[in-house]
Structure formats: C-alpha cells, structure tokens
Amino acid sequence: MTHAASPGHEHAPAAGQPYFSAVEWEALQADDRKAGMAVVGLMMAIFTIGLFLYLGVALVVMTS
C-alpha cells in the first residue's frame, strides 16, 4: 500500500478556517515583495555587466 493510498492521511483545513491568518498573509506578501526586488536587482546587475562587456569588446574591435 502506498502512502497516498493509506487511509486517514487527508489534508483538509478545519471547517471554515483559512490556512493562514491575516498576519501570516501579510508576512508572506512582504517576503514576496523582497524576493521580487532582489530578482529585479540581480537582472539589472547582469544586464549592466553584459553591457559593459559588450562595449569593451566593441572598443577593442574598433581600435584594432
């Protein structure tokens, strides 16, 4: 018998109660905003480094 087929292991919320409280939802959303800002910052950094590398290669090719 697999774990999923074993009886008595259902995961259901209590009747009428949400999974997370309002405070927990706010904390989760704040964490999501921080993570989103970190991802955007990393993407901007990678783009900037690539731009400088491209400009460096272009300058070397133009001067030789």
Summary of the structure (lengths in Angstrom):
residues: 64
radius of gyration: 25.2
end to end distance: 71.9
largest distance: 74.9
contacts: 97
relative contact order: 0.06
helix: 66%
strand: 0%
